[in-house]
Amino acid sequence: MAEERAEKMTSPEGTDHGPLRIRPLASSVSDLGPEILSLPERLDLLRDNAEVQRVTPRITSLAYKKDTVIGKLLKQLDIDIKMIVERCPPQWYEDDTLWNIVQECCIQAVPHGHLDSTYYFISNYPRSRDEYSEAKYERFEKRMESFKKIWARFWAISLNRCRGGPTLFVPPRAFSRSETEMPLRDPPRYLFRVYDSKSKGINSPKIIASVRHSAMEPPIPKINILFGNTKQPPTDEEKQSASKKLHSHLIGPNLNDETEKAEILQHDNLVSWSSSLLYVIQYANSRFCKLGEDVVICAVDTTQFPKGQFVRDMDLLEYFSHGDLTDEEKAFSKLRRSGVRDNNGEYLSQGMLHVEGRSCTLSLRALKEAGLWDLYPEFNINVATLGAPVRSECETYVDLLRGFWGDQCATTKKHIELARNIAAKCFGAFSETDMALLLLAFHKRELATEGTTSYLRDEPMEVSRYWDLTCRLKKLRAAGSLDDLFVLKLDDGTSRAE
């Protein structure tokens, strides 16, 4: 029964749920047919496409576009927006699916994207700093930066106003010079979530959604906990209510009244993720031993989501740290923001998240069968006694593992083969090399290359190690060869492998 339930919650063999839903934007002209169209011919096709002409104004009028900057950018990038609309499948042109197109625009409205606001400045960009005075150059740079923020915000708010789509974390504007906008850091490449049949909300290979979203009948009004969807600043009462919801999600409602507690939990619009696969595996271990049924891990590639889809818990706690907090909330917020203990790389999403095509799901059993226990016997729950930490603990056991695996170890070809096998069988949607490195990074390893160590601020040590390994691997000639990254030894660890 456990295996049957797991199969319903996972995709076959832990692979992805199909190709990305939109063709790569770089393959624009080559996909049109046997003849390569000239740019004028391409533009004529766009103008003659009635559906493109109908849909484009709808997606560009969702947010306030009376802003002078937005008007200029919409005019400058009109053709680029229409090219994105044209490449999207016709089923996305309806009200309930329009969010897919807006999401693609949101993803492209970043530096080096197809809707990069920098394109507006290309004709005026100085060829060298000598062309402008220092003061004029600084003003030019500030103006470019301002346009970039306004443009990204426009598309994020547009997406938040789309029916049926995701809800991004959009911070409120700074309403005075003394205020600063809440920064949104980019999450690590991969985030993970554990669920089983007892988990709250909606958890499936297609959709991950909050308890609030699962409890309501459509159409479901969206809630952005940061209030950035409007031009008005949040009131103190609104911020206090949002703060309570955040702390309730992270700590749990501290109430004796079960009815009131259930009411609060029912309105929880947040969903937790972790950047630490190590932590997620052990959390899955402890849930399996407690419930007796297989547990599912959902992995998402954050580069396939718009900025603001995932926010670090520390950043939200910092934003709400100046409100009226209870002693318990103050202590929790201070400890979590310090990153000293229990730093398991928690990130949050809100509302509903469409993960199909950008994720893979796998079971704890699949990890075991692919060789996880051979690579890391410390996860083997079958040889442990009933009260052993690997079966009953999560945070405590993860801390023990991090301490133990913080000592440098030898790496063998067998380790690399096991990591690659797990990556291929369980994370087929993602880069095999990426996922193998993520697994090998659980343990500090002797490296064959010297150089500066790269760090990820505020991330768990194994996530930071993974980042360092990816940076080092990029510098090697054979970018896919893990053998050149580590000092390899024979399986007994006594001598160097040839």
DOMILO-645907 format. One line per 8 residues: number of its first residue (from 0); for each residue z, y, x of C-alpha. Coordinates in nm, 2 decimals. Example, Ala and Ser with C-alpha at 12.3 -4.5 7.8 and 13.67 -1.06 7.14 Angstrom:
# DOMILO-645907
0	0.78,-0.45,1.23; 0.71,-0.11,1.37
# end
This chain:
# DOMILO-645907
0	0.00,0.00,0.00; 0.08,0.24,0.28; -0.26,0.18,0.44; -0.44,0.24,0.10; -0.25,0.57,0.04; -0.34,0.68,0.40; -0.71,0.60,0.34; -0.72,0.82,0.04
8	-0.57,1.11,0.23; -0.78,1.07,0.55; -1.15,1.08,0.63; -1.31,0.76,0.76; -1.19,0.67,1.11; -1.04,1.02,1.15; -1.37,1.18,1.18; -1.48,1.51,1.03
16	-1.60,1.57,0.67; -1.95,1.65,0.75; -2.15,1.91,0.94; -2.07,2.28,0.93; -2.18,2.42,0.60; -2.41,2.68,0.75; -2.68,2.65,1.01; -2.60,2.81,1.34
24	-2.70,3.18,1.31; -2.87,3.17,1.65; -3.14,2.93,1.51; -3.28,3.20,1.27; -3.65,3.22,1.33; -3.72,2.87,1.46; -3.60,2.71,1.14; -3.85,2.89,0.92
32	-4.15,2.67,0.97; -4.43,2.59,1.20; -4.53,2.95,1.26; -4.30,3.19,1.45; -4.27,3.50,1.24; -4.28,3.84,1.39; -3.99,4.08,1.32; -4.19,4.29,1.06
40	-4.29,3.97,0.88; -3.93,3.85,0.89; -3.81,4.18,0.73; -4.08,4.16,0.47; -3.96,3.82,0.37; -3.61,3.95,0.33; -3.72,4.24,0.12; -3.92,4.01,-0.11
48	-3.63,3.77,-0.15; -3.49,3.87,-0.49; -3.18,3.66,-0.45; -3.09,3.82,-0.12; -3.14,4.16,-0.27; -2.92,4.07,-0.56; -2.63,3.91,-0.37; -2.60,4.15,-0.08
56	-2.47,4.45,-0.28; -2.22,4.22,-0.45; -2.06,4.12,-0.12; -2.06,4.47,0.02; -1.89,4.63,-0.28; -1.58,4.41,-0.30; -1.37,4.64,-0.09; -1.36,5.02,-0.08
64	-1.68,5.13,0.09; -1.65,5.50,0.03; -1.51,5.52,0.38; -1.76,5.71,0.59; -1.74,5.46,0.88; -1.80,5.17,0.64; -2.10,5.34,0.49; -2.25,5.40,0.84
72	-2.19,5.04,0.95; -2.33,4.89,0.62; -2.65,5.09,0.67; -2.68,5.01,1.04; -2.62,4.63,0.99; -2.79,4.59,0.65; -3.06,4.36,0.78; -2.81,4.15,0.97
80	-2.60,4.10,0.66; -2.91,4.01,0.46; -3.01,3.75,0.72; -2.67,3.59,0.68; -2.70,3.59,0.30; -3.05,3.43,0.33; -2.93,3.15,0.55; -2.66,3.05,0.31
88	-2.73,2.78,0.05; -2.81,2.90,-0.30; -2.50,2.74,-0.45; -2.30,3.00,-0.26; -2.45,3.28,-0.47; -2.23,3.23,-0.77; -1.91,3.41,-0.84; -1.68,3.12,-0.77
96	-1.85,3.04,-0.44; -1.95,3.39,-0.31; -1.64,3.38,-0.08; -1.83,3.14,0.15; -2.08,3.42,0.23; -1.82,3.68,0.27; -1.62,3.45,0.50; -1.92,3.40,0.72
104	-1.96,3.78,0.74; -1.59,3.81,0.82; -1.63,3.56,1.11; -1.93,3.74,1.24; -1.77,4.09,1.22; -1.61,4.05,1.56; -1.71,4.13,1.92; -2.03,3.94,2.01
112	-2.07,3.83,1.65; -2.39,3.89,1.45; -2.21,4.18,1.27; -2.04,4.33,1.58; -1.97,4.70,1.50; -2.06,4.78,1.87; -2.43,4.75,1.77; -2.39,5.08,1.59
120	-2.32,5.25,1.92; -2.59,5.08,2.13; -2.84,5.37,2.13; -2.56,5.62,2.23; -2.38,5.39,2.47; -2.35,5.56,2.82; -2.55,5.38,3.09; -2.26,5.45,3.33
128	-1.92,5.62,3.33; -2.08,5.90,3.54; -2.29,6.00,3.24; -1.99,6.11,3.05; -1.69,6.31,3.16; -1.36,6.11,3.17; -1.23,6.27,2.85; -1.56,6.22,2.66
136	-1.58,5.86,2.77; -1.23,5.79,2.66; -1.30,5.95,2.32; -1.62,5.73,2.29; -1.42,5.42,2.37; -1.15,5.51,2.12; -1.41,5.57,1.85; -1.57,5.23,1.91
144	-1.22,5.06,1.89; -1.15,5.25,1.57; -1.48,5.14,1.41; -1.41,4.78,1.52; -1.07,4.77,1.34; -1.20,4.94,1.02; -1.50,4.71,1.00; -1.29,4.39,1.05
152	-1.05,4.52,0.79; -1.33,4.58,0.54; -1.45,4.23,0.56; -1.10,4.08,0.55; -1.01,4.27,0.23; -1.35,4.18,0.08; -1.27,3.81,0.14; -0.92,3.85,-0.01
160	-1.08,3.99,-0.32; -1.32,3.70,-0.36; -1.24,3.45,-0.64; -1.16,3.10,-0.52; -1.16,3.18,-0.15; -0.89,3.19,0.12; -0.63,3.46,0.16; -0.61,3.63,0.49
168	-0.31,3.80,0.64; -0.41,4.17,0.63; -0.14,4.41,0.76; -0.10,4.74,0.59; -0.25,5.04,0.75; -0.04,5.27,0.96; 0.03,5.55,0.72; 0.17,5.80,0.98
176	0.12,5.86,1.35; 0.47,5.72,1.42; 0.37,5.38,1.27; 0.17,5.11,1.44; -0.03,4.84,1.27; 0.10,4.49,1.30; -0.11,4.31,1.57; -0.27,3.98,1.47
184	-0.28,3.75,1.77; -0.55,3.48,1.79; -0.40,3.13,1.75; -0.48,2.85,1.99; -0.80,2.66,1.93; -0.64,2.38,1.74; -0.36,2.37,1.48; -0.20,2.07,1.32
192	-0.03,1.99,0.99; 0.16,1.67,0.88; 0.16,1.55,0.53; 0.21,1.24,0.31; 0.23,1.15,-0.05; 0.57,1.33,-0.09; 0.45,1.66,0.06; 0.45,1.97,-0.16
200	0.14,2.17,-0.25; -0.22,2.03,-0.22; -0.30,1.83,0.09; -0.63,1.66,0.13; -0.93,1.63,0.37; -1.10,1.92,0.18; -0.82,2.16,0.08; -0.47,2.25,0.20
208	-0.29,2.48,-0.04; 0.06,2.62,-0.10; 0.31,2.51,-0.36; 0.25,2.82,-0.56; -0.13,2.76,-0.56; -0.08,2.40,-0.68; 0.15,2.50,-0.96; -0.07,2.76,-1.12
216	-0.37,2.74,-1.35; -0.69,2.91,-1.24; -0.78,3.19,-1.20; -0.50,3.22,-0.95; -0.42,3.58,-0.84; -0.40,3.61,-0.47; -0.09,3.73,-0.28; -0.11,3.87,0.07
224	0.24,3.88,0.20; 0.16,4.17,0.42; 0.03,4.40,0.14; -0.29,4.50,0.33; -0.52,4.46,0.04; -0.46,4.81,-0.10; -0.46,5.16,0.03; -0.10,5.22,-0.08
232	0.19,5.15,0.15; 0.43,4.87,0.03; 0.75,4.99,-0.13; 1.09,4.89,0.01; 1.14,4.66,-0.28; 0.81,4.48,-0.22; 0.89,4.44,0.15; 1.23,4.30,0.07
240	1.09,4.05,-0.18; 0.83,3.94,0.07; 1.09,3.90,0.34; 1.30,3.67,0.12; 0.99,3.46,0.06; 0.92,3.43,0.43; 1.27,3.34,0.53; 1.30,3.10,0.23
248	0.99,2.91,0.35; 1.10,2.90,0.72; 1.47,2.82,0.66; 1.49,2.70,0.30; 1.65,2.88,0.01; 2.03,2.91,0.07; 2.13,2.88,-0.29; 2.38,2.66,-0.48
256	2.20,2.69,-0.81; 1.94,2.41,-0.81; 1.74,2.58,-1.09; 1.71,2.91,-0.90; 1.63,2.72,-0.58; 1.35,2.53,-0.76; 1.22,2.86,-0.89; 1.20,3.01,-0.54
264	1.03,2.70,-0.40; 0.77,2.69,-0.68; 0.66,3.04,-0.58; 0.62,2.96,-0.21; 0.27,3.07,-0.11; 0.30,2.98,0.26; 0.18,2.67,0.45; 0.31,2.57,0.79
272	0.10,2.46,1.09; 0.19,2.38,1.45; 0.00,2.44,1.78; 0.19,2.15,1.93; 0.03,1.81,1.88; 0.33,1.66,2.06; 0.57,1.80,1.80; 0.34,1.70,1.51
280	0.32,1.34,1.63; 0.70,1.31,1.66; 0.75,1.48,1.32; 0.50,1.22,1.18; 0.71,0.94,1.35; 1.03,1.06,1.19; 0.87,1.09,0.84; 0.72,0.75,0.87
288	1.05,0.59,0.96; 1.22,0.77,0.68; 0.97,0.71,0.40; 0.81,0.38,0.51; 0.45,0.49,0.45; 0.18,0.61,0.68; 0.17,0.98,0.75; -0.14,1.20,0.79
296	-0.22,1.46,1.04; -0.47,1.74,0.96; -0.62,1.91,1.27; -0.82,2.24,1.23; -1.04,2.43,1.47; -0.92,2.79,1.43; -1.25,2.93,1.58; -1.42,2.82,1.25
304	-1.19,3.05,1.04; -1.18,3.43,1.02; -0.93,3.63,1.21; -0.61,3.66,1.01; -0.63,3.31,0.85; -0.33,3.20,1.06; -0.04,3.41,1.17; 0.24,3.32,1.41
312	0.59,3.29,1.25; 0.73,3.51,1.53; 0.50,3.80,1.43; 0.59,3.78,1.06; 0.96,3.76,1.15; 0.93,4.07,1.37; 0.75,4.26,1.10; 1.03,4.19,0.85
320	1.31,4.21,1.10; 1.41,4.57,0.99; 1.48,4.48,0.63; 1.81,4.39,0.46; 1.87,4.04,0.60; 2.16,3.80,0.55; 2.35,3.69,0.86; 2.18,3.36,0.85
328	1.84,3.52,0.83; 1.92,3.76,1.12; 2.04,3.47,1.34; 1.74,3.26,1.26; 1.49,3.55,1.32; 1.65,3.64,1.65; 1.65,3.28,1.77; 1.30,3.20,1.66
336	1.16,3.53,1.81; 1.33,3.47,2.14; 1.13,3.15,2.18; 1.42,3.00,2.38; 1.47,2.70,2.15; 1.28,2.51,1.88; 0.95,2.67,1.98; 0.71,2.43,1.83
344	0.43,2.69,1.79; 0.46,2.74,1.41; 0.18,2.93,1.24; 0.14,3.01,0.87; -0.15,3.02,0.63; -0.12,3.14,0.27; -0.27,3.03,-0.06; -0.56,2.79,-0.05
352	-0.74,2.69,0.26; -1.08,2.51,0.26; -1.07,2.29,0.56; -1.37,2.06,0.49; -1.62,2.08,0.78; -1.38,2.25,1.01; -1.11,1.98,1.05; -1.04,1.62,1.09
360	-0.77,1.41,0.94; -0.62,1.10,1.09; -0.32,0.87,1.03; -0.03,0.79,1.25; -0.14,0.43,1.24; -0.49,0.53,1.38; -0.32,0.71,1.68; -0.12,0.39,1.75
368	-0.43,0.17,1.73; -0.63,0.40,1.95; -0.38,0.37,2.23; -0.12,0.64,2.19; 0.17,0.41,2.26; -0.01,0.28,2.57; -0.05,0.64,2.70; 0.30,0.75,2.60
376	0.53,0.45,2.53; 0.80,0.71,2.44; 0.64,0.74,2.10; 0.66,0.36,2.03; 0.89,0.32,1.73; 0.84,-0.06,1.71; 1.05,-0.13,2.01; 1.32,0.12,1.93
384	1.65,0.04,1.75; 1.70,0.18,1.40; 1.91,0.47,1.51; 1.70,0.56,1.81; 1.60,0.93,1.84; 1.22,0.84,1.83; 1.28,0.71,1.48; 1.53,0.95,1.34
392	1.50,1.28,1.53; 1.23,1.54,1.56; 1.33,1.87,1.73; 1.60,1.70,1.94; 1.37,1.43,2.06; 1.08,1.67,2.13; 1.32,1.88,2.35; 1.41,1.56,2.54
400	1.04,1.47,2.59; 0.96,1.82,2.71; 1.23,1.80,2.96; 1.13,1.46,3.08; 0.76,1.53,3.09; 0.82,1.86,3.26; 0.85,1.67,3.59; 0.51,1.63,3.76
408	0.36,1.28,3.74; 0.06,1.09,3.88; -0.25,1.05,3.67; -0.45,0.73,3.67; -0.80,0.65,3.55; -0.64,0.44,3.28; -0.46,0.75,3.15; -0.78,0.94,3.12
416	-0.96,0.65,2.95; -0.68,0.62,2.70; -0.68,0.99,2.63; -1.06,0.99,2.58; -1.04,0.69,2.35; -0.78,0.85,2.13; -0.98,1.17,2.12; -1.30,0.99,2.03
424	-1.15,0.76,1.76; -0.91,1.00,1.60; -1.05,1.35,1.66; -1.42,1.27,1.63; -1.50,1.61,1.48; -1.39,1.80,1.79; -1.48,1.80,2.16; -1.36,1.47,2.32
432	-1.28,1.65,2.64; -1.08,1.92,2.46; -0.87,1.66,2.27; -0.82,1.44,2.58; -0.69,1.74,2.77; -0.46,1.83,2.49; -0.31,1.48,2.50; -0.29,1.47,2.88
440	-0.11,1.81,2.88; 0.19,1.66,2.71; 0.30,1.56,3.06; 0.29,1.79,3.37; 0.04,1.64,3.61; -0.05,1.67,3.98; -0.37,1.88,4.00; -0.65,1.84,4.24
448	-0.74,2.21,4.23; -0.53,2.50,4.35; -0.54,2.84,4.19; -0.36,3.08,3.95; -0.19,2.91,3.66; -0.30,3.04,3.32; -0.04,3.08,3.05; -0.04,3.13,2.67
456	0.24,3.37,2.57; 0.50,3.23,2.33; 0.34,2.89,2.30; 0.51,2.55,2.37; 0.49,2.44,2.73; 0.24,2.16,2.66; 0.01,2.40,2.47; 0.02,2.64,2.76
464	-0.05,2.35,3.00; -0.35,2.26,2.79; -0.49,2.61,2.82; -0.44,2.61,3.19; -0.63,2.28,3.22; -0.92,2.40,3.02; -0.94,2.72,3.23; -0.94,2.51,3.55
472	-1.20,2.26,3.41; -1.44,2.54,3.33; -1.44,2.63,3.70; -1.54,2.28,3.81; -1.91,2.20,3.85; -1.90,1.89,3.63; -1.74,2.07,3.33; -1.69,1.74,3.14
480	-1.54,1.54,3.43; -1.16,1.50,3.40; -1.15,1.28,3.71; -1.21,1.59,3.93; -0.92,1.78,3.76; -0.63,1.56,3.85; -0.51,1.38,4.17; -0.60,1.03,4.07
488	-0.39,0.73,4.17; -0.41,0.36,4.10; -0.23,0.23,3.80; 0.08,0.15,4.00; 0.09,0.51,4.12; 0.12,0.41,4.49; -0.22,0.50,4.64; -0.51,0.72,4.57
496	-0.79,0.57,4.36; -1.13,0.56,4.52
# end
